[in-house]
Amino acid sequence: MDGFEIGDGVTTVDGPMKGVYGTVVWFYEEKQQLLVRFGASQQMYYAAKELKRWGD
């Protein structure tokens, strides 16, 4: 999963979710994308290059 694991805290490198804490909840292997959940109800798929670990 390109250095990320289920449960990792992440944020996006740009866009509207930059600076918002998210959690990796699933990996879509066929598309090589990570499902990130922000808060209780919003989640989106991202490529690993679009994410960075929380606190980095």
Order of alpha helices (4+ residues) and beta strands (2+ residues): beta-beta-beta-beta-beta
